[in-house]
Amino acid sequence: MSKLPGWLGRLGAELTELGERLERRRAEAEADEALPAEPPVPATAPAVPAVPAGPVPAEAPRREAVADHVPPPPAYAPSVAARPDPVAAIPWGMRVAAEAGWRLLVLAGTLWVMMRVISAVQLVVLAFVAALLVTAMLQPTVSRLRRYGLPRGLATAVTAILGFVIIGLVGWFVVWQVMDNIDTLSDKVRTGIDDLKNWLLDSPFHVTEQQINDVAKNLSDTIGTNTEQITSAGLQGVTVMVEFLTGMLLAMFSTLFLLYDGKRIWHWVLKLVPAQARPGVAGAGPRAWRTLTAYVRGTVLVALIDAIFIGLGIWFLKVPMAVPLAVFIFLFAFIPLIGAVVSGALAVVVALVTEGVFTALMVLVVVLAVQQIEGHVLQPFILGRAVRVHPLAVVLSVAAGGMIAGIGGAVVAVPLVAVTNTVVGYLRAYGQEEALRHMPAPHGATALDVAPTAAPGSPPEDIDCGDDEAVEDRGTKDGPGR
């Protein structure tokens, strides 16, 4: 019993010490909840004493809070740069090239799809384009007849009938001349071949008659061996003729409707254009039509002059089939650059085979002289600046049109490029004008800088209003949609 008071005293002291320890821990927990984060530990801070092992339930929330906070690295640790944004890591030039590249791919895909669609309905497209060209040539006649008082239907019928009758008569005359001179031409071709054979035998090239006979025999054997290919080519020619007649009928019907109801068709096309782009398209359409009309009229006039003068030269030189050759020159003049070369070469070959070397040289001189006059005098004077296209653009467009759609594509290529040039130029000017129109009005010092006032002390006659009048006149006459 003597030990019981001492044990109770020690128990009371331990309980008192435990209470004080709990009070200290409660005060530290309240202080941690009041602060947002612990201050950084300095590099010279003393080491934290180790926590004694054993379950301490009261310190569990504090330990989790310390684990959530990651202290910064010490001052002696090496600095590690953060990784940049991938977009910022790509050079600016490469980003611009990528942006332009995918847009070019989209445009190329769109053009490829358009070309596939056009090639699928090539006959219809070429017939409609031919109708546009014929309409551009005949529309002034319809307008003139309507000014004389004829109704629109009657003026269209008279113009279309006269145009188709003239084209039919020219075609009949060409066929008649070819059939009338075919026997004479065949005889002269045989004579020319014999003369060429004799010239080769007497020439310094040491050509023997056996070699010439071998060449003729090889040609005959080749024709006999490829009979099936020739027959299939003939059948293909029949198919082409049927397609040509079908395209001609489509072109005739399209021409009639374009002559009679062209303005209403154009208004219907404008309704398909979005409203925001409609004023620009409405202004570009009439200018494109004027360009096409000027091109067709100028080309017809230039081709007619070429055909007349070269045909007269061939006729005076006694070359057979002068009229069919002149018509051939007229038709091929619608293919710029290439058509003149092909038609002139055909005339020279016919003269060489039928009349000899001297006549062929004279025909060549006539063709070159007329073509030089055409290129340097007729085309700049007749066509003017309305359809001026760079020669490189002409060559490339004719080559591309011929590769895509044959002769029809070569004929259509240059007017298409001329019309596109006119439309793009107008839309660019229209866009700049719209941008200036929607700009805020200048004020303050800027307004004084752009105001059309004369400098102090300058006489009134020094003020030139020509540009203002030109701008006002352009806005009145050439404004979009007017």
Sequence and secondary structure as in RCSB ss.txt:
>XXXX:A:sequence
MSKLPGWLGRLGAELTELGERLERRRAEAEADEALPAEPPVPATAPAVPAVPAGPVPAEAPRREAVADHVPPPPA
YAPSVAARPDPVAAIPWGMRVAAEAGWRLLVLAGTLWVMMRVISAVQLVVLAFVAALLVTAMLQPTVSRLRRYGL
PRGLATAVTAILGFVIIGLVGWFVVWQVMDNIDTLSDKVRTGIDDLKNWLLDSPFHVTEQQINDVAKNLSDTIGT
NTEQITSAGLQGVTVMVEFLTGMLLAMFSTLFLLYDGKRIWHWVLKLVPAQARPGVAGAGPRAWRTLTAYVRGTV
LVALIDAIFIGLGIWFLKVPMAVPLAVFIFLFAFIPLIGAVVSGALAVVVALVTEGVFTALMVLVVVLAVQQIEG
HVLQPFILGRAVRVHPLAVVLSVAAGGMIAGIGGAVVAVPLVAVTNTVVGYLRAYGQEEALRHMPAPHGATALDV
APTAAPGSPPEDIDCGDDEAVEDRGTKDGPGR
>XXXX:A:secstr
 TTHHHHHHHHHHHHHHHHHHHHHHHHHHHHHHHSSS     TT        SS  GGGHHHHHHHHHS     T
TS        HHHHS HHHHHHHHHHHHHHHHHHHHHHHHHHHHHTHHHHHHHHHHHHHHHHHHHHHHHHHHTT 
 HHHHHHHHHHHHHHHHHHHHHHHHHHHHHHHHHHHHHHHHHHHHHHHHHHHSTT   HHHHHHHHHHHHHHHHH
THHHHHHHHHHHHHHHHHHHHHHHHHHHHHHHHHHHHHHHHHHHHHTS TTTHHHHHHHHHHHHHHHHHHHHHHH
HHHHHHHHHHHHHHHHTT S HHHHHHHHHHHTTSTTHHHHHHHHHHHHHHHHHH HHHHHHHHHHHHHHHHHII
IIIHHHHTTTTT   HHHHHHHHHHHHHHHHHHHHHHHHHHHHHHHHHHHHHHHHHHHHHHHTS    THHHHHH
S    TT  GGG   HHHHHHHHHHHHS TT 
